[in-house]
Amino acid sequence: MPSSSLIDRIESIPRRELYFFALYRVLVASLIAALLFSPLTMLAGEAHHPQLAQWVSVGYLLVSLGLLIWGRNERWLHTIVLWSVVADVLAAMLLTHALPGASAGISMTLLFNIAAAAMLLPLSRGMLVALIASGATLVEFGWRELEGGDNARTLAELAMFITSYLALAYISYQIGSRARRNQQLAEQRGAEVANLFEINELIIRRMRTGVLVVDGEGRITVANEAAIALLGDTEGSQAEDGARLSQLAPELAKRLQRWRNGWHEEEQPLALVPDQPEVQPRFARLLADSELSLVFLDDTTVVSRRAESLTLSTLGRFSASLAHEIRNPLAAINYATQLLEESPDIGESDRRLLQIIHQQCQRTNGIVESVLGLARRERANPENLDLAAFVRRFVLEYRQSLSIETDSLETIIREANVPALMDPRHLHQILTSLVHNALKYGRLADEPARVRIRVSSSGPHAVIDVMDRGPGIPDAVAAQLFRPFYTTSEHGTGLGLYIARELCRANQAQLDYISVPAGGACFRLTLAAPRKAAGN
């Protein structure tokens, strides 16, 4: 809704229209004065009261000039218009009485003043002006009758003028009222269109998709921030100055021209600037009969991330369903193991194997719970842990549960107690994934793997390093390590490190790859500081 100040401004008449109204009054007063004070006096007819006519014409001209100079104050609009028209009516009545031959012309000029006043004033005041003019006409008629002179007017003429005054005042008010409503609506619609234009411009400017508008001659007329960045015009000076597309991106200009010639859009991504992401251009006409063309530049990395997000969402639902299916047979295996452990016919060596099966069932169930939590985006349940004891226990269990043959898995722990905050189930799963990768890929040809888990403190945070002495990871591969579905192995899924990092984020921890100059690889897990006990 428009503000009250806007409504007041719309309902009032602009100063320009007040000026023309006052200018018309000066024109009429000047014309009357010119007729009375020039050799053309006979055109006004025989004067009944010559001196009265001259004094009234001079006074009316001065009043008209004063209203022209000072009568454009919108603050006193209604008052100025009302009393100025009253002055018009009074002058018209006196001049009609003094110049009976010009009475019809003077009454006709008064019609415009009444119509203008009715358009500027409320209906009640507009009709009041018409009534005043009608009353003045009757007073002048009675005045002449009392003087006993010949009256050039008839009652029929008076009735027609009075009817015209009243009807014209009402019609003029309706026209003015409708004009004000239309003006108000136009102002409101204009403000809404301006707001929508600014919103659209802001949306287009902040879109992550690059947007260009190119005219028929290949000049760029509009370019948003994303398009400027993809074109390599860091400051946007060239694109905003209407540079030609062929200068900034020749290959894109060629594709646009081929599309205009009727070719189908090419689906091959395009590299606009060296060392910048590739883009997928799309084209559309701004209007059916316009030469302006819209060019959309989609960053292929953004598109791929969206595809990954959709895939991961689908994978999350699938993983949750699969985890539910795994839990039933896992529970059966665990129950059968417990029954076998109670049998007296099981030897000590077999009983040890049953313990390993039972431990692995529990561990697998923990992994299933973690996958379910990740799929449902459940919050972790971090606890205060002693990493030194936890890692030693983890390494012992890993050696017992998995045969590493000639490979070695050792710990490097120089501190007796390393406190940290982490969900133990998540930490176990992360270490299992990192150690498994280190034993599998962190080995030189025909040599056993040597994996070390180092636990240390770095200020308030605890750090776990999983290190190997393998060939290391190339920089190009290291940059993609934590992307989902990225793997260099034919048998890998590319989800292990991604899930490990997601579990770290759920625990406010951080997982990074650290390059080792002497060779090998190191994955560093930085854990959150432990919670302080209540009362400390």
VOGU-3710 file (C-alpha; in Angstrom, 3 decimals, decimal comma):
1> mpssslidri> 0,000/0,000/0,000  1,289/3,498/-0,770  2,224/5,687/2,156  0,024/8,556/3,361  2,524/11,091/2,048  2,314/9,497/-1,379  -1,514/9,620/-1,298  -1,440/13,279/-0,256  0,951/14,053/-3,045  -1,219/12,187/-5,564
11> esiprrelyf> -4,530/13,706/-4,412  -3,139/17,273/-4,523  -2,811/19,028/-7,830  0,699/19,562/-9,127  2,105/23,036/-9,129  2,235/22,972/-12,918  -1,561/22,707/-13,219  -2,097/25,427/-10,624  0,205/27,626/-12,651  -1,784/27,128/-15,868
21> falyrvlvas> -5,055/27,802/-14,026  -3,649/31,110/-12,703  -2,218/31,886/-16,133  -5,664/31,449/-17,708  -7,102/33,901/-15,155  -4,418/36,461/-16,050  -5,163/35,959/-19,738  -8,898/36,624/-19,253  -8,242/39,669/-16,996  -5,719/41,046/-19,494
31> liaallfspl> -8,166/40,594/-22,355  -10,919/42,463/-20,485  -8,538/45,269/-19,501  -7,281/45,511/-23,090  -10,820/45,851/-24,387  -11,612/48,622/-21,909  -8,389/50,642/-22,250  -7,795/50,432/-25,978  -9,450/51,700/-29,155  -11,238/48,325/-29,307
41> tmlageahhp> -13,625/49,330/-26,512  -16,614/49,181/-28,879  -16,104/45,409/-29,190  -17,263/45,046/-25,563  -20,508/46,896/-26,304  -21,884/49,997/-24,637  -20,845/50,219/-21,006  -23,627/50,690/-18,512  -21,148/51,728/-15,790  -17,844/52,641/-17,527
51> qlaqwvsvgy> -15,925/53,568/-14,375  -17,068/50,436/-12,559  -15,936/48,325/-15,494  -12,505/49,986/-15,540  -11,952/49,706/-11,789  -13,075/46,063/-11,705  -10,901/45,117/-14,693  -7,823/46,733/-13,144  -8,484/45,149/-9,743  -9,150/41,770/-11,285
61> llvslglliw> -5,917/41,954/-13,278  -3,911/42,743/-10,140  -5,558/39,908/-8,217  -4,853/37,549/-11,118  -1,182/38,545/-11,201  -0,940/38,048/-7,446  -2,440/34,575/-7,702  -0,046/33,776/-10,540  2,931/34,689/-8,391  1,867/33,511/-4,926
71> grnerwlhti> -1,065/31,208/-5,553  0,814/27,925/-6,212  1,231/26,795/-2,626  -0,143/23,230/-2,498  -0,336/23,406/1,278  -3,238/25,909/1,025  -4,632/24,419/-2,164  -8,323/24,216/-1,264  -8,397/27,656/0,346  -6,581/29,336/-2,554
81> vlwsvvadvl> -8,733/27,693/-5,227  -12,014/28,412/-3,401  -11,391/32,103/-2,757  -9,769/32,677/-6,132  -12,893/31,315/-7,854  -15,066/33,447/-5,539  -13,040/36,428/-6,777  -13,650/35,252/-10,363  -17,394/35,050/-9,729  -17,483/38,487/-8,073
91> aamllthalp> -15,530/40,084/-10,892  -17,735/38,358/-13,488  -20,905/39,616/-11,760  -19,659/43,210/-11,602  -18,362/43,209/-15,172  -21,595/41,652/-16,424  -23,529/44,434/-14,754  -21,160/47,115/-16,049  -20,897/45,660/-19,591  -24,272/44,131/-20,455
101> gasagismtl> -23,218/43,610/-24,060  -20,402/41,255/-23,006  -22,427/39,403/-20,352  -22,732/36,198/-22,374  -18,976/36,054/-23,070  -18,093/36,761/-19,462  -20,455/34,028/-18,264  -18,908/31,616/-20,774  -15,374/32,279/-19,491  -16,632/31,628/-15,968
111> lfniaaaaml> -17,572/28,091/-17,006  -13,880/27,145/-17,213  -13,141/28,569/-13,757  -16,014/26,591/-12,228  -14,962/23,386/-14,018  -11,323/23,801/-12,943  -12,325/24,509/-9,346  -14,621/21,464/-9,238  -11,766/19,275/-10,462  -9,414/20,662/-7,821
121> lplsrgmlva> -11,794/20,707/-4,857  -13,884/18,095/-3,032  -17,415/17,596/-4,327  -19,065/19,718/-1,606  -16,839/22,725/-2,282  -17,064/22,304/-6,021  -20,847/22,367/-5,875  -20,615/25,360/-3,487  -18,652/27,267/-6,143  -21,345/26,439/-8,717
131> liasgatlve> -24,062/27,639/-6,326  -22,156/30,868/-5,643  -21,858/31,491/-9,392  -25,564/30,748/-9,847  -26,467/33,079/-6,960  -24,264/35,823/-8,374  -26,028/35,497/-11,728  -29,425/35,877/-10,060  -28,195/38,822/-7,951  -26,922/40,629/-11,047
141> fgwreleggd> -30,264/40,006/-12,809  -32,213/41,387/-9,824  -29,822/44,325/-9,505  -30,474/45,339/-13,124  -34,222/44,946/-12,643  -34,091/47,234/-9,621  -32,239/49,875/-11,617  -35,030/49,736/-14,182  -32,700/49,423/-17,153  -33,075/47,201/-20,166
151> nartlaelam> -32,009/43,690/-19,198  -30,221/41,937/-22,060  -30,697/38,578/-20,358  -33,807/36,485/-20,144  -34,862/34,087/-17,433  -34,388/31,187/-19,848  -30,772/32,215/-20,411  -30,220/32,478/-16,673  -31,723/29,033/-16,129  -29,452/27,549/-18,809
161> fitsylalay> -26,330/29,113/-17,288  -27,255/28,043/-13,753  -27,933/24,499/-14,956  -24,641/24,506/-16,853  -22,738/25,698/-13,765  -24,153/22,959/-11,542  -23,915/20,168/-14,117  -20,400/21,160/-15,182  -19,229/21,297/-11,571  -20,503/17,794/-10,870
171> isyqigsrar> -19,153/16,306/-14,116  -15,806/18,032/-13,661  -15,516/16,658/-10,130  -16,187/13,135/-11,404  -13,593/13,536/-14,151  -11,048/14,940/-11,717  -11,751/12,237/-9,168  -11,320/9,523/-11,753  -8,151/11,174/-13,015  -6,756/11,275/-9,459
181> rnqqlaeqrg> -7,639/7,615/-8,897  -6,025/6,657/-12,174  -2,975/8,704/-11,306  -2,806/7,087/-7,888  -3,128/3,633/-9,423  -0,499/4,473/-12,006  1,865/5,712/-9,311  1,252/2,587/-7,251  1,735/0,287/-10,218  4,823/2,211/-11,216
191> aevanlfein> 6,281/1,809/-7,729  5,472/-1,917/-7,782  7,058/-2,315/-11,208  10,131/-0,419/-10,025  10,368/-2,658/-6,950  9,949/-5,787/-9,061  12,594/-4,525/-11,457  15,025/-3,985/-8,592  14,209/-7,413/-7,141  14,664/-9,102/-10,512
201> eliirrmrtg> 17,906/-7,245/-11,066  19,160/-8,301/-7,631  18,148/-11,920/-8,238  19,826/-11,998/-11,639  22,942/-10,305/-10,286  23,260/-12,768/-7,392  22,415/-15,900/-9,395  25,130/-18,535/-9,393  24,297/-19,169/-13,039  25,967/-16,669/-15,351
211> vlvvdgegri> 23,493/-14,594/-17,360  24,352/-12,493/-20,425  22,123/-10,449/-22,709  23,670/-10,087/-26,159  22,218/-7,921/-28,929  22,082/-8,708/-32,619  25,546/-7,227/-33,213  27,137/-9,371/-30,527  27,488/-6,641/-27,886  26,930/-7,522/-24,226
221> tvaneaaial> 24,191/-5,302/-22,790  23,692/-7,048/-19,431  26,023/-9,309/-17,451  25,545/-10,520/-13,879  28,323/-11,139/-11,354  28,595/-14,871/-12,070  28,930/-14,281/-15,819  31,605/-11,614/-15,281  33,577/-14,039/-13,117  33,240/-16,889/-15,624
231> lgdtegsqae> 34,352/-14,594/-18,446  37,462/-13,687/-16,480  36,513/-9,992/-16,394  37,234/-9,639/-12,679  36,155/-5,994/-12,393  33,330/-6,187/-14,939  34,595/-3,083/-16,744  34,600/-4,621/-20,204  31,219/-6,375/-19,932  29,526/-3,294/-18,496
241> dgarlsqlap> 30,933/-1,062/-21,241  29,141/-3,073/-23,920  32,110/-5,063/-25,150  31,611/-7,552/-27,926  31,205/-11,162/-26,886  33,691/-12,179/-29,562  36,400/-10,207/-27,727  35,799/-11,726/-24,297  34,859/-15,280/-25,336  35,379/-16,005/-29,062
251> elakrlqrwr> 34,303/-19,646/-28,850  31,128/-18,740/-26,959  30,334/-16,104/-29,604  30,734/-18,751/-32,330  28,358/-21,105/-30,530  25,828/-18,310/-30,119  26,000/-17,506/-33,821  25,577/-21,172/-34,753  22,545/-21,359/-32,455  21,054/-18,282/-34,100
261> ngwheeeqpl> 21,564/-19,934/-37,482  19,387/-22,845/-36,393  21,922/-25,324/-35,034  21,056/-27,402/-32,002  22,730/-26,482/-28,751  26,062/-28,257/-28,285  26,358/-30,219/-25,085  30,130/-30,180/-24,886  31,363/-28,005/-21,960  33,394/-24,971/-22,868
271> alvpdqpevq> 36,513/-23,513/-21,230  36,160/-19,731/-21,449  39,252/-18,819/-19,421  42,356/-20,942/-18,749  42,558/-22,412/-15,238  38,841/-21,676/-14,700  35,950/-24,151/-14,434  34,321/-25,208/-17,661  30,845/-23,892/-18,431  27,839/-25,346/-20,200
281> prfarllads> 26,242/-22,554/-22,298  22,504/-22,410/-22,991  20,764/-19,931/-25,277  17,268/-18,426/-25,482  15,628/-15,451/-27,164  14,581/-12,619/-24,895  11,443/-12,011/-27,003  10,086/-13,846/-30,014  10,683/-10,926/-32,398  13,744/-9,488/-30,631
291> elslvflddt> 17,372/-9,713/-31,640  18,414/-9,843/-27,995  19,589/-13,267/-26,863  19,924/-14,677/-23,370  23,073/-16,686/-22,674  23,088/-18,853/-19,550  26,485/-20,081/-18,351  26,258/-23,063/-15,990  29,394/-23,840/-14,015  29,997/-27,545/-14,586
301> tvvsrraesl> 31,444/-27,954/-11,092  28,217/-26,616/-9,568  26,178/-28,913/-11,801  28,291/-31,890/-10,797  27,922/-31,007/-7,102  24,165/-30,879/-7,517  24,246/-34,277/-9,189  26,407/-35,596/-6,359  23,986/-34,191/-3,803  21,062/-35,920/-5,480
311> tlstlgrfsa> 23,022/-39,144/-5,772  24,066/-39,005/-2,126  20,502/-38,335/-1,074  19,386/-41,399/-2,992  22,321/-43,369/-1,634  21,428/-42,315/1,901  17,920/-43,693/1,541  19,305/-46,860/-0,036  21,920/-47,233/2,716  19,290/-46,866/5,390
321> slaheirnpl> 17,163/-49,538/3,761  20,162/-51,821/3,293  21,303/-51,302/6,879  17,886/-52,354/8,146  18,130/-55,518/6,067  21,629/-56,303/7,371  20,672/-55,966/10,999  18,362/-59,007/10,975  20,902/-61,601/9,763  23,572/-59,896/11,871
331> aainyatqll> 21,428/-60,356/14,965  20,925/-64,029/14,038  24,697/-64,564/13,674  25,331/-62,869/16,998  22,682/-64,986/18,731  24,052/-68,207/17,224  27,549/-67,243/18,372  26,335/-66,749/21,915  24,688/-70,172/21,865  27,866/-71,824/20,576
341> eespdigesd> 29,924/-70,172/23,308  27,686/-71,843/25,884  28,258/-75,315/24,398  30,649/-77,536/26,462  31,881/-79,281/23,290  33,683/-76,169/22,006  37,424/-76,129/22,539  39,452/-73,158/23,702  40,809/-72,389/20,239  37,328/-72,484/18,709
351> rrllqiihqq> 35,956/-70,456/21,594  38,499/-67,742/20,747  37,203/-67,696/17,182  33,655/-67,341/18,479  34,756/-64,350/20,528  36,188/-62,775/17,392  32,917/-63,429/15,542  30,971/-61,906/18,418  33,228/-58,821/18,474  32,928/-58,343/14,742
361> cqrtngives> 29,148/-58,682/14,919  29,062/-55,930/17,506  31,410/-53,794/15,428  29,394/-54,345/12,267  26,247/-53,462/14,136  27,938/-50,230/15,248  28,823/-49,445/11,639  25,236/-50,104/10,605  24,042/-47,719/13,304  26,500/-45,073/12,079
371> vlglarrera> 25,302/-45,434/8,488  21,726/-45,128/9,671  22,611/-42,047/11,665  24,424/-40,538/8,677  21,485/-41,267/6,383  19,065/-39,710/8,866  21,534/-36,883/9,645  21,313/-37,753/13,324  23,513/-35,856/15,730  26,507/-37,634/17,166
381> npenldlaaf> 26,813/-38,476/20,853  30,353/-37,345/21,674  31,951/-38,424/24,930  35,099/-37,525/26,804  37,645/-40,164/25,766  41,180/-41,076/26,663  42,629/-41,431/23,170  45,752/-43,183/24,383  43,777/-46,076/25,898  41,219/-46,048/23,068
391> vrrfvleyrq> 43,835/-46,322/20,285  45,786/-49,050/22,098  42,569/-51,049/22,511  41,661/-50,441/18,870  45,022/-51,693/17,581  44,858/-54,795/19,799  41,344/-55,652/18,567  42,292/-54,969/14,954  45,245/-57,346/15,149  43,123/-60,053/16,748
401> slsietdsle> 40,177/-59,728/14,375  42,036/-59,278/11,099  45,077/-61,214/10,003  47,637/-58,706/8,793  50,272/-61,393/8,225  53,611/-59,688/7,489  52,172/-56,168/7,684  52,684/-54,154/10,833  50,339/-51,891/12,774  51,920/-50,008/15,668
411> tiireanvpa> 51,102/-47,124/17,941  53,204/-44,089/18,839  51,880/-42,707/22,116  54,228/-40,750/24,352  51,639/-39,303/26,701  49,889/-41,307/29,361  46,573/-39,553/28,937  45,277/-37,688/25,846  41,730/-36,403/26,474  39,378/-35,603/23,584
421> lmdprhlhqi> 35,682/-35,342/22,722  34,328/-37,839/20,192  31,592/-40,399/19,647  33,476/-43,704/20,260  31,458/-45,574/17,631  32,261/-42,971/15,020  35,925/-42,833/16,003  36,193/-46,617/15,725  34,671/-46,543/12,254  36,932/-43,706/11,102
431> ltslvhnalk> 40,103/-45,415/12,341  39,014/-48,708/10,780  38,552/-47,020/7,403  41,873/-45,159/7,589  43,877/-48,176/8,747  42,246/-50,397/6,122  43,215/-47,942/3,354  46,748/-47,599/4,731  47,287/-51,371/4,823  45,802/-51,778/1,344
441> ygrladepar> 47,356/-48,867/-0,554  50,226/-47,672/1,684  52,795/-50,227/0,639  55,622/-50,305/-1,848  55,818/-53,094/-4,395  56,584/-56,503/-2,844  57,069/-54,958/0,600  54,897/-55,319/3,680  52,857/-52,341/4,800  54,009/-50,401/7,834
451> vrirvsssgp> 51,236/-48,403/9,454  51,687/-46,223/12,496  48,995/-44,521/14,576  50,385/-41,551/16,462  48,419/-39,875/19,256  49,464/-36,452/20,507  48,166/-33,175/21,857  48,198/-29,920/19,923  47,136/-27,214/22,345  43,581/-27,882/23,555
461> havidvmdrg> 42,954/-30,377/20,757  44,045/-33,985/20,425  45,480/-35,252/17,145  45,556/-38,757/15,674  47,852/-39,380/12,689  47,465/-42,542/10,616  50,741/-42,873/8,677  52,100/-45,327/6,163  55,378/-45,758/4,245  53,812/-46,270/0,850
471> pgipdavaaq> 54,270/-44,381/-2,434  52,169/-41,429/-1,242  49,309/-39,714/-2,992  49,801/-37,398/-6,016  48,648/-33,811/-5,586  45,994/-34,145/-8,295  44,493/-37,149/-6,498  44,846/-35,596/-3,031  42,636/-32,689/-4,066  39,797/-35,140/-4,807
481> lfrpfyttse> 40,253/-37,561/-1,908  37,180/-36,618/0,103  34,788/-36,272/-2,821  32,083/-38,927/-2,868  32,450/-41,692/-5,445  36,014/-40,656/-6,265  38,377/-43,637/-6,226  41,504/-44,811/-8,005  40,732/-48,448/-7,293  38,721/-50,690/-9,588
491> hgtglglyia> 37,069/-52,311/-6,568  36,508/-49,209/-4,423  33,311/-47,232/-4,009  34,852/-43,856/-3,245  32,696/-43,457/-0,128  35,040/-44,501/2,685  36,879/-41,212/3,146  33,733/-39,210/2,408  31,809/-40,990/5,190  34,804/-40,637/7,511
501> relcranqaq> 34,888/-36,869/6,974  31,105/-36,604/7,437  31,406/-38,481/10,726  34,169/-36,085/11,782  31,998/-33,068/10,963  29,163/-34,572/12,988  31,564/-34,624/15,977  33,072/-31,164/15,351  36,307/-32,847/14,375  38,419/-32,408/11,257
511> ldyisvpagg> 39,986/-34,924/8,889  42,779/-33,803/6,556  45,377/-35,330/4,311  48,952/-34,297/5,165  51,636/-34,661/2,549  54,811/-36,368/3,841  57,976/-35,046/2,137  60,001/-38,183/2,951  57,394/-40,418/1,316  54,218/-42,096/2,435
521> acfrltlaap> 50,841/-40,675/3,416  49,369/-39,222/6,591  45,722/-38,670/7,471  45,333/-36,335/10,429  42,277/-36,411/12,647  41,931/-33,309/14,854  39,409/-33,832/17,645  37,471/-31,330/19,711  38,618/-30,427/23,193  36,958/-32,453/25,977
531> rkaagn> 34,090/-31,079/28,009  34,891/-29,735/31,432  33,324/-31,535/34,315  30,473/-29,773/36,103  31,715/-27,515/38,860  35,194/-27,078/37,359
//
